[in-house]
């Protein structure tokens, strides 16, 4: 549940432990990590303002969107950020990450611009780390109060630095005493699997967005496939994996739905998952434990070779020899060398061919064969 | 050793004498002239047929979602310290010495209930001769080869103080030369094979490698999270492979055992497979999903299980006969919340055709639930 992630981030970690960290993974088919981050941002901000959170401030490091986008978004959600807000700081790595612009453009005056610090030189991660900590300390002071950190997108960080340095930065942030929680988003299609795995390695929670219909894998042949993709574009499944302390993993899933106002989460509604769950309970063996519908109907139809069936009349069962009462020659004559065996044929209607054990046996001889012994 | 004497035939056979009971505690003689040291976990010793053989390389594939490889390392290191065996520990943290504080203490003997009556009582009981040896085995729950470690209690100072423990941090080195130097100097203290040369009629020199029959001391090397993304060398896969190759070659001529844990998802599949092939004993850890109703039905004792341990390869030295284990997957749990126990899984029959390949159980992706029981 997205709520549980938010609660984990809000509550932060315990003293002496590394801060909980969340990776939000998106793909090209479901590029909604931004919506998820905004959702978490809004919730975290409101809880910080309400005083319900362990952290007292939030440092937002923006790489893929400008700070004004976020401030606008927060305003939409009813959270007003002014220059005197003491609970949020924004580190702007979007406008000028590599330090190409010498002078800031004069026309840009945004609300709360004193909160926004321009950060150039993104490739120097040590400086980035110290700027984040500095921004945090500006808000909460030097003591034991803690703040949360949100990194817009790690893809840009990875563009400018190598993987070990980026993981070093994130782990340093996690181990800093004043950081209570941390989250970042990542588009997994832009990097090798190793990179995604490495980021999952250092995080304690992993959320990923999966579209309903699987991506076309490059085979764009069916037009209907495109139509389905278009129809279901804003919807999909949201999977979360939590690493618990004992070494267990909690897996949760939800459905998400993106619209104008943002992202909404709802519990999984489809019936298919329930069936899939029960199917996997049955042990997978080489023989078939279940009967299909057709097989069940066939099974009902089979006439068993008992002379007394439940339906009140005695059944005539062909028993390999012609009885006196029976003058018909319905079945094909069998050779006398036929073994006495029960044969279940698998033909239509399920015939059972029954051969009596001996010719002397009268039909319906339920008597004890030892009865004729005179002892 | 055989000294070059004047003989009629210059060819002398050197029969190495294998002592039935080794001189130092903490060693056990195994088949084919190997000597075992304890893993630190009694159940694992039993599963592996005695312990880790000297001169072998043990590799443990981590699961990024579960910290149980640390327990394997901890018991290994504690066992070494209790048996007074020098230790080399390398990890990608800034202060590896801190890890020594988390090592467990051997469980106290007072808590062990005697499962068999004392031998003195046995005298009066007139036990048949062949059962005496079972009585003796049962009695020695406390012996000098292996200990049951209480994971909650930290290791006593007497085992830590004054012991030769070398800690190396893998973080700051950009390549593995520091680690290589430490390993080389450490292993040079435990040579196993000495070279004897003698003359053959004054013309040829014959070299003979002879097992030193006196094992002076044993060393233990523990390397944690070898391919961690925090290390700078983590993208130089060929360097990592050559380091392990070097370590393995040094181990073959030393009286030492090295245990290396690594997360296989941090490497490319080919490098991961190559590392797995280099191991003499290959284990892997798998996290268990929490709150999984299906698994709860399939496994008994689900609530106590912390994770799974898979044994992929067991070291066989000096023989071509492989070890075929009855079961390859074990559940890790804490007995009485203190003692690590490995148990065979009690579960419903599963598809026997799902073969184990080394790498599949190391995956950390959120795969379907049936993937958790891939054995």
Interface residues (C-beta under 8 A of the other chain):
Chain A: X162 X163 X164 X167 X168 X171 X193 X194 X197 X198 X200 X201 X202 X206 X208 X239 X241 X243 X244 X246 X247 X248 X249 X250 X251 X277 X280 X281 X283 X284 X285 X286
Chain B: X64 X65 X66 X67 X68 X228 X229 X230 X231 X232 X234 X235 X263 X265 X266 X267 X268 X287 X288 X289 X290 X291 X292 X293 X294 X297 X298 X306 X307 X348 X349 X350 X351 X352 X353 X364 X366 X368 X369 X370
